[in-house]
Amino acid sequence: MTAAKLSVAKGSDTIAVYSPYDGSLIGSVHATDAHEIGQLIARARRGAAVSRELPRHQRSSILERAAQIIDSRREAFAKTIVFEAGKTIVQSRKEVLRCVNTLKLSGEEAKRNAGEVVPFDSYAGSEQRQGWFTREPLGVITAITPYNDPLNLVAHKLGPAIAGGNALLLKPSDLTPFSAVKLVETLIEAGLPEEIITIAIGGVELGQALVSARDVRMASFTGGFVTGEAISRSAGLKKLAMELGGNASVIVMNDCDFEKVVEGCVSGAYWAAGQNCIGAQRILVQTELYNRFRDAFVAATERLKVGDPSREDTDVGPMISEQAAERTEAAVNDAIAAGAKLLCGHRRDGSIYQPTVLAGTPSTCRLWHEEVFAPVVMLAPFDTLDAAIDMANDPEYSLHAGIFTNNLSDALEAAGRIDAGGVMINDSSDYRFDAMPFGGFKYGSMGREGVRFAYEDMTQPKVVCINRG
C-alpha cells in the first residue's frame, strides 16, 4: 500500500503504519502538529459554513454516491482493512458492507429527520400560535475513532455529521489510518466539498487540542476508558458522545438450542481476534448444561484456524500489535495465578494470540471486571436466572449482553433487569445493526451511536413560532 493520496493536515513528521500480522511496512501518513490547531480550526469553520448551506438532497446524494462507490470497490476496501488492522478477509468484507449500509442510512436521515410541527394550540392561551422546530447543525465536530473497525466506525461519525450539515475534524487511529483516508477520499469523489472534513493524524497531544478547542461544539469518541476520562476533563463546555467499551456477558439457559448457542458464542467471542467491544467475554451457563457446553465450546475453539488474515480459511487473525498480545498474555497469567483454570489456548507468537478459554476465574481478577479486548473467554456456571443476572451486572460498565433460552418469560425477565445498552435474545452479545441505538449503561455512558441517534446528537432543535393573534 502506498502513502495516502488525500491532503492530510501536516506536520514535519510522518507516521509509519505496519502490518499487525507480519510487521511489514504498509505505508506512511503525515503526522499533524498539535501546535497547528488554529489552522485546523479555521479550515473546519470554513467547512461548517459550506456544509450548513448544502441542501438536504445534496447531502443525501453525496452519501448515497459514496456508498455506491465503496460497494463497487469493496474488495479493495476489504484488503485495506486486512493490511492495517489484521482483520480476516471474510470479516473485512462484512465490515465494508456495513459501511455501505451506514452511509445509505445517513443519506436517508438527511432527508427525513428535519424537524416536526409543534402543537402550540394544545396549551390554553396558545390557540393563535403555530409553528415547528427544525434540526440545525452544531457546527464543528471532532471525531476520534479506534483501530478495531477502521472503516465502519469512521462512517458512523462522518455519515450522521454530514447528514446534519456539520464539518468534522477527524482523528483516526494512527495504527489504522488508511481506511479512514480512503473513506474521506471517496466522499470527496462523490461530491463532498473538501473543507467539510479535515483529517488530523497524531497522538495524545493532538487529540487533546482537537477536543478542547473552543470552536468545537461536540466531541465524538470511540475508544478506551482512560482516554475517555481524559477527554471529559479537557473538553470544556461542549457535547460529548463516547462509546467506551464493555464487558459482555452471555447467559446460556438449560432450554436453549444447544448447537445454535455454541456456534453463536464462538463467533461472538473471537470476531476480530476478540478486539470487539460487544464480544462475548463472560459466558454464563446454567449448571445442568455447563459441562456439555464447556466441552463443546472448547472443542470448537480449538478447531479455529488462526494466522494469516488474508487467507480465505482463516478464522482468527492477529491482534493489532505484539504489545497488545503481550498485555493479554500477562492478564491471563495473572488470572491463572489467582486460580483460574486454563482450558485451551494461551499461546502467543508475536501478535498472534491463540483463542483462550478459562474457567473458575475469580471475580477479583481484572479479566472478570474489565474489558479484555482480546480472544479470551471466561466460562462460569450458575444455578438460577437471578444469579446469572447478578453476575452479568457485576462490571461497572456494559454495552451489550445476550441470553439464549426458549422461555419467553425468562428472556424478557433478563432483558428488563440486565443493565446494558442492548440485550440480544437468542443471539450472542456481539450482534449489531447499524440503524439501532448503540451505547453503554452505567459508568462512562454518554450518548448513542446508530445513524438516527448520532444524527440527532449532532444537530440541535430550532423553534419557529408564529403568533397569528
C-alpha positions in Angstrom: 0.0 0.0 0.0 1.3 3.5 -0.8 1.0 6.6 1.3 -2.4 8.2 1.4 -3.2 10.5 -1.6 -5.5 12.8 0.4 -4.1 16.0 1.6 -3.9 15.5 5.4 -3.2 18.3 7.9 0.6 18.0 8.1 3.4 18.4 10.5 7.1 17.9 9.9 7.0 14.2 10.8 5.4 11.1 9.3 3.8 8.1 10.9 4.7 4.6 9.6 2.0 2.0 9.6 2.9 -1.6 9.9 1.0 -4.9 9.3 -0.2 -6.4 12.6 0.4 -9.9 11.1 4.0 -9.8 9.9 5.3 -6.4 10.9 5.9 -5.3 7.3 5.7 -1.6 6.4 2.3 -0.8 4.8 2.9 2.9 4.2 3.1 6.2 6.0 1.0 9.3 6.6 1.8 12.8 7.6 1.7 13.5 11.3 -0.3 16.5 12.3 1.4 19.0 14.6 -0.8 19.8 17.5 0.5 23.4 17.5 -1.3 24.0 14.2 -4.7 23.6 15.9 -5.5 27.2 14.9 -5.2 26.4 11.2 -7.2 23.3 11.6 -10.0 25.1 13.4 -10.0 27.9 10.8 -10.4 25.3 8.0 -13.1 23.5 9.9 -15.0 26.7 10.5 -15.0 27.4 6.7 -16.1 23.8 6.2 -19.0 24.3 8.6 -20.2 27.3 6.7 -20.1 25.4 3.5 -21.8 22.3 5.0 -24.7 24.0 6.5 -25.6 25.6 3.2 -25.7 22.3 1.4 -29.3 21.4 0.7 -30.5 18.2 2.3 -31.0 16.5 -1.1 -27.3 17.2 -1.9 -26.1 15.8 1.4 -28.2 12.7 0.8 -27.0 12.3 -2.8 -23.3 12.6 -1.8 -23.7 9.9 0.9 -25.6 7.6 -1.4 -23.0 8.0 -4.2 -20.2 7.4 -1.7 -21.9 4.2 -0.6 -22.2 3.1 -4.3 -18.6 3.8 -5.0 -17.4 1.8 -1.9 -19.7 -1.1 -2.9 -18.2 -1.2 -6.3 -14.7 -1.3 -4.8 -15.5 -3.5 -1.8 -12.6 -5.8 -2.3 -10.0 -3.0 -2.3 -11.5 -1.6 0.9 -11.6 -5.0 2.5 -7.9 -5.6 1.7 -7.0 -2.3 3.2 -8.7 -3.4 6.5 -6.8 -6.7 6.3 -3.4 -5.0 5.8 -3.6 -2.4 8.5 -6.0 -3.9 11.1 -5.2 -7.6 10.7 -8.9 -8.5 10.4 -9.6 -11.6 8.4 -10.6 -11.0 4.8 -14.0 -12.6 5.4 -14.7 -10.3 8.3 -13.2 -7.3 6.5 -15.7 -7.8 3.6 -18.5 -7.7 6.1 -17.2 -4.5 7.6 -17.2 -2.9 4.1 -20.8 -3.9 3.6 -21.8 -2.4 6.9 -20.0 0.8 6.0 -22.1 0.9 2.8 -25.2 0.5 4.8 -24.2 3.1 7.3 -23.7 5.7 4.6 -27.0 4.8 3.0 -28.8 5.1 6.3 -27.1 8.5 6.8 -28.3 9.7 3.3 -31.9 8.7 4.2 -31.6 10.5 7.6 -30.6 13.8 5.9 -33.9 13.9 4.1 -36.4 12.6 6.6 -35.4 13.9 10.0 -35.7 17.7 9.5 -38.0 18.5 12.4 -41.6 18.4 13.5 -44.7 20.6 13.8 -45.2 21.8 17.4 -48.9 21.7 18.5 -48.9 25.1 20.2 -52.7 25.1 20.4 -52.6 22.1 22.8 -51.9 24.6 25.6 -54.6 27.0 26.6 -53.8 30.6 25.6 -51.7 29.5 22.6 -54.5 28.9 20.2 -53.4 31.7 17.9 -49.8 30.3 17.6 -48.5 27.7 15.2 -45.0 26.6 14.3 -42.4 24.0 14.1 -38.9 23.1 15.0 -36.1 22.3 12.7 -32.9 20.3 13.2 -29.9 22.6 12.7 -26.2 21.7 12.5 -23.9 22.1 15.6 -21.0 23.4 13.5 -17.6 21.8 14.0 -17.4 18.3 15.4 -14.2 16.4 16.5 -14.4 12.7 15.8 -11.8 10.3 17.2 -12.0 6.7 16.1 -10.3 3.4 17.1 -8.4 0.7 15.2 -10.8 -2.3 15.5 -13.4 -1.2 12.9 -11.3 1.3 11.0 -13.8 1.8 8.2 -17.3 1.4 9.6 -16.8 3.2 12.9 -15.4 6.2 11.0 -18.5 6.0 8.8 -20.6 6.1 12.0 -19.1 9.5 12.8 -18.9 11.0 9.3 -22.3 9.9 7.9 -24.6 11.4 10.5 -22.4 14.6 10.8 -22.6 15.2 7.1 -26.3 14.5 7.0 -26.8 17.1 9.7 -24.8 19.8 7.9 -21.7 19.8 10.1 -18.0 19.9 9.5 -15.5 17.5 11.1 -12.1 17.3 12.5 -11.4 13.6 12.1 -8.6 11.9 14.1 -8.5 8.2 13.1 -6.3 5.7 14.9 -2.7 6.2 13.8 -2.4 2.4 13.7 -5.1 2.2 11.0 -5.4 5.5 9.2 -5.7 4.3 5.6 -9.3 3.0 5.7 -10.4 6.4 7.1 -8.4 8.3 4.4 -9.9 6.1 1.7 -13.4 6.8 3.0 -12.9 10.5 3.0 -11.4 10.4 -0.5 -14.5 8.6 -1.6 -16.8 11.1 -0.1 -14.9 13.9 -1.9 -15.1 11.9 -5.1 -18.9 11.7 -4.5 -19.1 15.4 -4.4 -18.4 16.4 -0.8 -16.6 19.8 -0.6 -13.1 19.1 0.7 -13.1 21.6 3.5 -16.0 19.8 5.3 -13.7 17.1 6.6 -10.2 17.8 7.9 -8.1 14.7 8.8 -5.5 15.1 11.5 -3.4 12.1 12.5 -1.3 12.0 15.6 -1.1 11.2 19.3 -2.4 12.3 22.6 -1.4 15.9 22.4 -3.2 16.3 19.1 -6.3 14.7 20.4 -6.4 17.0 23.4 -6.1 20.0 21.2 -8.8 18.8 18.9 -11.2 18.1 21.7 -10.5 21.2 23.9 -10.7 23.8 21.1 -13.5 26.3 21.9 -14.9 26.3 18.4 -15.5 22.6 18.5 -19.2 22.1 19.5 -19.1 18.4 20.0 -16.5 15.6 20.6 -17.5 12.1 19.5 -15.1 9.4 20.7 -14.9 5.7 20.5 -12.1 4.1 22.5 -10.9 3.2 26.0 -12.0 4.4 29.4 -8.7 6.1 30.3 -8.7 8.2 27.2 -12.4 8.9 27.6 -11.9 10.3 31.1 -9.1 12.5 29.8 -11.3 13.9 27.1 -14.1 14.6 29.5 -11.7 16.6 31.7 -10.3 18.7 28.9 -13.3 19.2 26.6 -14.9 22.2 28.3 -18.5 23.2 27.6 -19.5 21.1 24.6 -21.5 18.0 23.8 -19.7 14.7 24.4 -20.6 11.3 22.9 -18.5 8.4 24.0 -18.5 4.7 23.3 -16.0 3.4 25.9 -16.2 -0.3 25.6 -17.8 -3.1 27.6 -17.6 -6.5 29.3 -20.3 -8.5 27.7 -22.0 -11.5 29.3 -23.9 -14.1 27.5 -26.4 -16.2 29.6 -27.0 -19.8 28.4 -30.1 -21.4 29.9 -30.8 -25.2 30.0 -33.6 -25.0 27.5 -31.6 -23.3 24.7 -31.0 -24.5 21.2 -27.6 -26.0 22.0 -26.0 -26.2 18.6 -27.0 -22.6 17.8 -25.6 -21.4 21.2 -22.2 -22.9 20.7 -21.8 -21.5 17.2 -23.1 -18.1 18.2 -20.8 -17.9 21.2 -17.7 -18.9 19.3 -18.4 -16.3 16.6 -19.3 -13.7 19.3 -16.1 -14.3 21.3 -13.5 -14.3 18.6 -14.6 -11.9 15.9 -11.8 -9.5 15.0 -9.5 -11.5 17.3 -11.7 -10.6 20.2 -11.0 -6.9 19.7 -14.7 -6.2 19.8 -16.3 -4.0 22.4 -19.5 -6.2 22.4 -17.7 -9.5 22.1 -18.8 -12.3 24.4 -16.2 -12.1 27.2 -18.1 -13.9 30.0 -20.3 -16.9 29.1 -22.6 -17.9 32.0 -24.0 -21.4 31.6 -26.8 -23.0 33.8 -25.3 -25.7 35.9 -27.0 -28.7 34.3 -25.7 -27.8 30.9 -22.3 -26.4 31.9 -20.1 -29.5 31.4 -21.6 -30.2 28.0 -21.3 -26.6 26.9 -17.8 -26.3 28.2 -16.6 -29.3 26.2 -18.3 -28.3 23.0 -17.1 -24.7 23.2 -13.5 -25.7 23.9 -13.6 -28.2 21.0 -15.0 -25.5 18.7 -12.4 -23.0 19.8 -9.6 -25.5 19.2 -10.8 -26.1 15.6 -10.5 -22.4 14.7 -7.8 -21.6 12.1 -5.5 -18.9 13.4 -3.0 -16.9 11.4 -2.7 -15.1 8.1 -5.7 -12.7 7.8 -5.5 -12.6 4.1 -6.3 -16.3 3.7 -10.0 -17.2 3.0 -10.0 -20.0 5.5 -8.5 -18.0 8.5 -10.9 -17.7 11.4 -8.9 -15.5 13.7 -6.1 -13.1 12.7 -3.5 -11.2 14.7 -4.2 -8.7 17.5 -3.4 -5.1 16.5 0.2 -5.3 17.8 2.6 -7.5 19.6 2.3 -5.2 22.6 -1.4 -5.8 22.7 -0.9 -9.6 22.6 1.7 -9.3 25.4 -0.7 -7.4 27.6 -3.3 -10.1 27.0 -0.8 -12.8 27.8 0.1 -11.1 31.1 -3.5 -10.6 32.1 -4.3 -14.3 31.5 -1.2 -15.3 33.5 -2.5 -13.1 36.4 -5.9 -14.8 36.3 -4.3 -18.3 36.3 -2.1 -17.3 39.2 -5.2 -16.2 41.0 -6.9 -19.6 40.5 -8.5 -19.6 37.0 -8.2 -22.9 35.1 -6.8 -22.8 31.6 -9.0 -25.0 29.3 -7.3 -24.2 25.9 -5.2 -21.6 24.1 -2.9 -19.1 25.9 -0.1 -19.3 23.4 1.5 -16.3 21.8 3.6 -15.9 18.6 4.3 -12.3 18.1 0.9 -10.5 17.6 -0.9 -13.9 17.2 -2.6 -14.9 20.4 -4.4 -18.3 20.4 -8.1 -18.1 21.3 -8.2 -18.9 25.1 -10.8 -20.3 27.4 -10.7 -20.0 31.2 -12.9 -21.5 33.8 -13.2 -20.6 37.5 -11.9 -17.1 37.1 -12.1 -15.2 40.4 -14.4 -12.2 40.3 -11.5 -10.1 41.7 -9.4 -10.6 38.6 -9.3 -7.7 36.1 -10.2 -10.1 33.3 -13.5 -10.6 35.0 -14.5 -7.0 35.7 -12.6 -5.1 33.0 -12.8 -5.2 29.2 -10.3 -7.7 27.9 -10.5 -6.7 24.2 -8.7 -9.9 23.1 -9.6 -13.5 22.1 -10.2 -14.6 25.8 -13.4 -16.1 27.1 -14.3 -17.0 30.7 -16.9 -19.7 31.4 -18.9 -19.8 34.7 -21.8 -21.9 35.9 -24.9 -20.6 37.6 -28.0 -22.2 39.2 -30.8 -19.6 38.8 -31.6 -16.8 36.4 -31.4 -14.3 39.3 -27.8 -15.4 40.0 -26.9 -15.1 36.3 -28.3 -11.6 36.1 -26.3 -10.6 39.1 -23.1 -11.9 37.5 -23.9 -10.2 34.2 -24.4 -6.9 36.1 -21.2 -7.2 38.1 -18.9 -4.9 36.0 -19.4 -1.1 36.3 -19.9 -0.6 32.6 -21.8 -2.5 29.9 -22.7 -2.2 26.3 -24.4 -5.4 25.3 -25.5 -8.7 26.8 -27.1 -11.9 25.4 -29.3 -14.7 26.6 -30.1 -18.0 24.9 -33.4 -19.5 26.0 -36.6 -20.9 24.6 -38.6 -19.5 27.6 -40.0 -16.1 26.6 -40.7 -15.2 30.3 -37.0 -15.8 31.2 -35.9 -13.9 28.1 -38.0 -10.8 28.9 -37.0 -11.0 32.6 -33.3 -10.9 31.7 -33.9 -8.1 29.1 -35.6 -6.0 31.7 -33.1 -6.5 34.5 -29.7 -6.6 32.8 -28.0 -3.2 32.9 -26.8 -2.9 29.3 -27.4 -0.8 26.3 -28.7 -3.8 24.4 -29.8 -7.3 25.3 -29.8 -9.8 22.4 -32.2 -12.7 22.8 -31.1 -16.0 21.2 -28.1 -14.1 19.8 -24.6 -13.5 21.1 -23.9 -10.1 22.6 -21.9 -9.1 19.5 -25.0 -8.6 17.2 -25.3 -5.0 16.0 -27.4 -3.4 13.3 -26.2 0.0 12.3 -29.6 1.6 12.5 -30.2 0.7 16.1 -29.2 2.9 19.1 -25.9 1.8 20.3 -24.2 2.7 23.6 -23.5 1.7 27.1 -25.1 1.7 30.5 -23.6 2.7 33.9 -20.2 4.2 34.1 -19.0 6.3 31.2 -22.1 6.0 29.1 -22.6 9.2 27.1 -24.8 9.4 24.0 -25.7 6.8 21.4 -24.4 5.8 18.0 -26.6 4.3 15.3 -27.3 6.7 12.4 -30.5 8.3 13.5 -29.4 8.7 17.1 -26.0 10.1 16.3 -27.6 12.4 13.8 -29.9 13.8 16.5 -26.9 14.2 18.8 -25.1 16.1 16.1 -27.9 18.5 15.4 -29.8 21.0 17.6 -33.5 22.0 17.5 -34.6 25.5 16.5 -38.2 26.5 17.2 -40.1 28.8 14.9 -43.4 30.1 16.3 -45.9 32.4 14.5 -48.4 34.4 16.5 -51.5 35.0 14.4 -53.4 36.9 17.1 
